[in-house]
């Protein structure tokens, strides 16, 4: 049996199995054999589910069990039945069978609330590590009756989102999970349940989406200034590397500078007029290099990627042209949303 994975889809460090409520997740280490057996069974059950981004709930994938109030109701009905037989109470028979009939009808209605429902996944966009990844789910109903009290959550959590689905209509629900590692992750298993109308039965299903989400490195909170620009290949012989410690490609505004050269983002931030230095931009180009991002040995690689992520966002915010070097991988200098996305994807998969 393969060890279960975390909600983000990545194996836990050290080969240990981490579950919600265990050391390394969100709580204390649990050594209860019954708890571990139940969770291993859940992992085995999940592995047998197909990966689909759209699923229709039928009798084959909808499950039902009585809740604690439902068990108490069953015990009460049994006591009422025994008392009615013992004392020959006709009104006791009426009450017992009336409550039993109500419980049976409630069980049928509860199961029918989920049965026949279609769930469509709305694939999430890429997110930064440590941020919540929202997962959109659209519930579609072809039935002529309203479906009440349907809740969805990431399997193994208690953060539920509840909704009602109108007759022959649809409703959108959003749940979320927080990945703890960068990279490409499969979405965690989801569960939907209802206890409508009496709360005496719990009807639920488990769904494994096939979609994946890309997680970028978390940008460094307070990164150092951008690295100095490098002379362009084939530039003038007297070109020299900057030693200002920051590549900004701007200078103080001069009377007569065209408005298209004014860096309005810097004007709004620093309340001073600055213009792009066209000559400097022709001589130098900005390279964000992993080797120059403070990378040391071992675990500091993640910190270096975090700094590069912050530099990419900063350079894009200032409207600069920048390139990215990740060892043998190189992305040529450019700017714009598409270039920023390519750089962030390279950092996520580095």
C-alpha positions as semicolon CSV with decimal commas, in nm:
position;residue;x (nm);y (nm);z (nm)
1;X;0,000;0,000;0,000
2;X;0,147;0,336;-0,099
3;X;0,165;0,588;0,182
4;X;-0,106;0,854;0,163
5;X;-0,009;1,201;0,057
6;X;-0,078;1,534;0,212
7;X;-0,361;1,761;0,094
8;X;-0,121;1,944;-0,138
9;X;-0,037;1,621;-0,318
10;X;0,327;1,604;-0,205
11;X;0,476;1,332;0,012
12;X;0,565;1,447;0,365
13;X;0,934;1,486;0,451
14;X;1,127;1,198;0,602
15;X;0,892;0,932;0,466
16;X;0,652;0,976;0,760
17;X;0,276;0,984;0,710
18;X;0,129;1,314;0,824
19;X;-0,242;1,357;0,889
20;X;-0,446;1,649;1,017
21;X;-0,394;1,648;1,390
22;X;-0,049;1,484;1,375
23;X;0,297;1,627;1,434
24;X;0,409;1,827;1,134
25;X;0,054;1,919;1,032
26;X;-0,159;2,123;1,270
27;X;-0,161;1,947;1,604
28;X;-0,003;1,689;1,830
29;X;0,119;1,347;1,724
30;X;-0,154;1,081;1,738
31;X;-0,053;0,720;1,801
32;X;-0,405;0,581;1,841
33;X;-0,404;0,253;1,640
34;X;-0,776;0,282;1,568
35;X;-0,732;0,636;1,434
36;X;-0,439;0,536;1,214
37;X;-0,631;0,233;1,087
38;X;-0,929;0,450;0,998
39;X;-0,709;0,697;0,813
40;X;-0,526;0,425;0,625
41;X;-0,860;0,284;0,518
42;X;-0,965;0,630;0,401
43;X;-0,644;0,664;0,198
44;X;-0,704;0,320;0,043
45;X;-1,062;0,415;-0,035
46;X;-0,955;0,743;-0,200
47;X;-0,700;0,565;-0,418
48;X;-0,981;0,357;-0,570
49;X;-1,184;0,661;-0,674
50;X;-1,154;0,779;-1,037
51;X;-1,001;1,118;-1,114
52;X;-1,270;1,332;-1,278
53;X;-1,334;1,706;-1,300
54;X;-1,707;1,645;-1,342
55;X;-1,915;1,380;-1,166
56;X;-2,282;1,285;-1,140
57;X;-2,400;1,144;-0,808
58;X;-2,588;0,815;-0,834
59;X;-2,669;0,527;-0,599
60;X;-2,323;0,385;-0,671
61;X;-2,128;0,679;-0,523
62;X;-2,369;0,823;-0,262
63;X;-2,354;0,674;0,089
64;X;-2,594;0,700;0,384
65;X;-2,568;0,626;0,756
66;X;-2,773;0,736;1,059
67;X;-2,640;1,021;1,269
68;X;-2,623;1,019;1,649
69;X;-2,967;1,187;1,673
70;X;-3,090;0,925;1,426
71;X;-2,960;0,643;1,646
72;X;-3,126;0,802;1,950
73;X;-3,451;0,826;1,755
74;X;-3,427;0,458;1,663
75;X;-3,367;0,367;2,029
76;X;-3,664;0,580;2,135
77;X;-3,889;0,413;1,878
78;X;-3,782;0,073;2,005
79;X;-3,869;0,170;2,364
80;X;-4,206;0,309;2,249
81;X;-4,282;-0,010;2,059
82;X;-4,196;-0,235;2,357
83;X;-4,402;-0,019;2,593
84;X;-4,700;-0,018;2,353
85;X;-4,690;-0,397;2,321
86;X;-4,649;-0,445;2,697
87;X;-4,931;-0,212;2,799
88;X;-5,151;-0,258;2,486
89;X;-5,152;0,118;2,413
90;X;-5,325;0,189;2,085
91;X;-5,215;0,553;2,089
92;X;-4,862;0,427;2,156
93;X;-4,878;0,222;1,837
94;X;-5,001;0,527;1,645
95;X;-4,720;0,746;1,778
96;X;-4,454;0,479;1,715
97;X;-4,553;0,408;1,357
98;X;-4,609;0,779;1,283
99;X;-4,255;0,862;1,396
100;X;-4,116;0,558;1,214
101;X;-4,288;0,661;0,891
102;X;-4,152;1,014;0,927
103;X;-3,798;0,879;0,976
104;X;-3,827;0,653;0,668
105;X;-3,958;0,939;0,452
106;X;-3,680;1,164;0,587
107;X;-3,423;0,900;0,489
108;X;-3,561;0,885;0,135
109;X;-3,568;1,266;0,100
110;X;-3,215;1,297;0,244
111;X;-3,071;1,046;-0,002
112;X;-3,258;1,208;-0,292
113;X;-3,111;1,549;-0,206
114;X;-2,768;1,442;-0,334
115;X;-2,870;1,168;-0,578
116;X;-2,888;1,300;-0,935
117;X;-2,676;1,609;-0,861
118;X;-2,391;1,693;-1,101
119;X;-2,075;1,862;-0,976
120;X;-1,839;2,050;-1,210
121;X;-1,495;2,168;-1,101
122;X;-1,380;2,522;-1,175
123;X;-1,001;2,483;-1,196
124;X;-0,813;2,724;-0,969
125;X;-0,549;2,970;-1,087
126;X;-0,187;2,947;-0,978
127;X;-0,120;3,077;-0,626
128;X;0,178;3,166;-0,411
129;X;0,291;2,921;-0,145
130;X;0,122;2,986;0,189
131;X;-0,188;3,144;0,031
132;X;-0,524;2,968;0,022
133;X;-0,611;2,808;-0,311
134;X;-0,982;2,861;-0,384
135;X;-1,159;2,570;-0,554
136;X;-1,483;2,656;-0,729
137;X;-1,754;2,391;-0,765
138;X;-2,071;2,433;-0,967
139;X;-2,368;2,220;-0,861
140;X;-2,619;2,144;-1,137
141;X;-2,965;1,998;-1,076
142;X;-3,216;1,873;-1,332
143;X;-3,476;1,794;-1,068
144;X;-3,800;1,991;-1,034
145;X;-3,754;2,034;-0,660
146;X;-3,515;2,250;-0,461
147;X;-3,222;2,074;-0,296
148;X;-3,160;2,220;0,049
149;X;-2,868;2,211;0,289
150;X;-2,581;2,079;0,074
151;X;-2,233;2,127;0,219
152;X;-1,893;2,085;0,053
153;X;-1,545;2,074;0,206
154;X;-1,195;1,944;0,152
155;X;-1,194;1,586;0,280
156;X;-1,053;1,568;0,633
157;X;-1,130;1,931;0,725
158;X;-1,424;2,090;0,902
159;X;-1,446;2,411;0,695
160;X;-1,781;2,363;0,521
161;X;-1,949;2,577;0,257
162;X;-2,326;2,539;0,245
163;X;-2,572;2,616;-0,030
164;X;-2,915;2,536;-0,174
165;X;-2,956;2,431;-0,537
166;X;-3,270;2,568;-0,705
167;X;-3,501;2,348;-0,909
168;X;-3,355;2,284;-1,256
169;X;-3,083;2,535;-1,174
170;X;-2,729;2,562;-1,047
171;X;-2,534;2,702;-0,757
172;X;-2,166;2,780;-0,709
173;X;-1,971;2,689;-0,396
174;X;-1,609;2,767;-0,312
175;X;-1,380;2,575;-0,077
176;X;-1,008;2,624;-0,020
177;X;-0,691;2,451;0,092
178;X;-0,343;2,585;0,172
179;X;-0,046;2,418;-0,001
180;X;0,277;2,404;0,198
181;X;0,516;2,334;-0,092
182;X;0,575;2,495;-0,429
183;X;0,535;2,304;-0,753
184;X;0,253;2,131;-0,937
185;X;0,000;1,972;-0,701
186;X;-0,309;1,763;-0,756
187;X;-0,619;1,903;-0,590
188;X;-0,720;1,726;-0,267
189;X;-1,023;1,500;-0,245
190;X;-1,353;1,679;-0,182
191;X;-1,664;1,567;0,001
192;X;-2,028;1,674;-0,022
193;X;-2,293;1,592;0,235
194;X;-2,645;1,674;0,350
195;X;-2,858;1,596;0,655
196;X;-3,177;1,755;0,528
197;X;-3,459;1,739;0,633
198;X;-3,455;1,584;0,985
199;X;-3,084;1,548;1,060
200;X;-3,135;1,181;1,145
201;X;-2,932;1,056;0,844
202;X;-2,606;1,172;0,690
203;X;-2,572;1,132;0,313
204;X;-2,231;1,199;0,163
205;X;-2,000;1,137;-0,130
206;X;-1,624;1,163;-0,195
207;X;-1,489;1,316;-0,517
208;X;-1,130;1,324;-0,647
209;X;-1,078;1,604;-0,905
210;X;-0,826;1,541;-1,181
211;X;-0,714;1,906;-1,209
212;X;-0,382;2,031;-1,076
213;X;-0,272;2,369;-0,941
214;X;0,066;2,537;-0,979
215;X;0,207;2,687;-0,659
216;X;0,467;2,965;-0,691
217;X;0,734;3,023;-0,426
218;X;0,630;3,265;-0,154
219;X;0,789;3,606;-0,235
220;X;1,036;3,733;0,022
221;X;0,868;3,986;0,249
222;X;1,151;4,243;0,249
223;X;1,381;4,167;-0,045
224;X;1,704;4,364;-0,106
225;X;1,723;4,607;-0,401
226;X;1,732;4,466;-0,751
227;X;2,076;4,344;-0,861
228;X;2,298;4,567;-1,080
229;X;2,250;4,556;-1,454
230;X;2,488;4,362;-1,675
231;X;2,645;4,506;-1,992
232;X;2,475;4,381;-2,304
233;X;2,674;4,149;-2,525
234;X;2,834;4,340;-2,812
235;X;2,789;4,673;-2,640
236;X;3,031;4,965;-2,641
237;X;3,383;4,888;-2,528
238;X;3,372;5,145;-2,252
239;X;3,055;5,000;-2,102
240;X;3,102;4,912;-1,740
241;X;2,891;4,732;-1,485
242;X;2,678;4,940;-1,251
243;X;2,787;4,966;-0,891
244;X;2,480;5,137;-0,749
245;X;2,350;4,809;-0,605
246;X;2,018;4,856;-0,783
247;X;1,914;4,843;-1,145
248;X;1,639;5,094;-1,201
249;X;1,706;5,235;-1,548
250;X;1,569;5,575;-1,447
251;X;1,703;5,925;-1,394
252;X;1,572;6,257;-1,270
253;X;1,317;6,424;-1,495
254;X;1,458;6,682;-1,737
255;X;1,256;6,956;-1,897
256;X;1,160;6,845;-2,244
257;X;1,145;6,472;-2,168
258;X;0,846;6,314;-2,349
259;X;0,565;6,205;-2,120
260;X;0,594;5,845;-2,242
261;X;0,934;5,821;-2,070
262;X;0,798;5,929;-1,731
263;X;0,773;5,638;-1,486
264;X;0,430;5,714;-1,342
265;X;0,440;5,426;-1,093
266;X;0,747;5,576;-0,929
267;X;0,583;5,919;-0,938
268;X;0,283;5,787;-0,746
269;X;0,505;5,606;-0,496
270;X;0,785;5,859;-0,438
271;X;0,604;6,181;-0,538
272;X;0,887;6,286;-0,770
273;X;0,922;6,298;-1,146
274;X;1,163;6,044;-1,294
275;X;1,219;5,936;-1,653
276;X;1,349;5,619;-1,808
277;X;1,714;5,639;-1,907
278;X;1,703;5,519;-2,266
279;X;2,082;5,521;-2,303
280;X;2,130;5,311;-1,989
281;X;1,864;5,066;-2,108
282;X;2,055;5,026;-2,434
283;X;2,383;4,953;-2,254
284;X;2,263;4,737;-1,965
285;X;2,007;4,465;-1,911
286;X;1,868;4,328;-1,586
287;X;1,927;3,959;-1,511
288;X;1,777;3,787;-1,208
289;X;2,020;3,505;-1,143
290;X;1,975;3,221;-0,894
291;X;2,351;3,226;-0,830
292;X;2,329;3,589;-0,715
293;X;2,014;3,555;-0,503
294;X;2,190;3,462;-0,181
295;X;2,170;3,088;-0,238
296;X;2,389;2,886;-0,004
297;X;2,406;2,516;0,055
298;X;2,115;2,288;0,130
299;X;1,791;2,442;0,251
300;X;1,874;2,800;0,143
301;X;1,773;2,719;-0,216
302;X;1,408;2,782;-0,125
303;X;1,505;3,119;0,022
304;X;1,687;3,208;-0,301
305;X;1,381;3,115;-0,509
306;X;1,167;3,323;-0,274
307;X;1,395;3,623;-0,331
308;X;1,387;3,574;-0,708
309;X;1,008;3,564;-0,692
310;X;1,003;3,896;-0,507
311;X;1,245;4,048;-0,761
312;X;1,029;3,934;-1,053
313;X;0,723;4,100;-0,900
314;X;0,922;4,417;-0,821
315;X;1,076;4,445;-1,169
316;X;0,737;4,390;-1,332
317;X;0,575;4,648;-1,106
318;X;0,836;4,905;-1,211
319;X;0,787;4,828;-1,579
320;X;1,143;4,701;-1,641
321;X;1,275;4,447;-1,888
322;X;1,432;4,158;-1,701
323;X;1,559;3,808;-1,764
324;X;1,579;3,503;-1,541
325;X;1,859;3,250;-1,498
326;X;1,805;2,924;-1,311
327;X;2,125;2,730;-1,366
328;X;2,111;2,597;-1,721
329;X;1,759;2,734;-1,774
330;X;1,740;3,087;-1,905
331;X;1,448;3,316;-1,995
332;X;1,543;3,610;-2,217
333;X;1,478;3,966;-2,093
334;X;1,127;4,092;-2,157
335;X;0,837;4,245;-1,968
336;X;0,463;4,214;-1,941
337;X;0,213;3,978;-1,774
338;X;0,298;3,683;-2,002
339;X;0,671;3,717;-1,928
340;X;0,605;3,744;-1,554
341;X;0,391;3,429;-1,567
342;X;0,666;3,238;-1,750
343;X;0,922;3,342;-1,490
344;X;0,699;3,247;-1,197
345;X;0,623;2,910;-1,354
346;X;0,995;2,845;-1,396
347;X;1,052;2,932;-1,029
348;X;0,768;2,703;-0,919
349;X;0,908;2,406;-1,111
350;X;1,279;2,473;-1,048
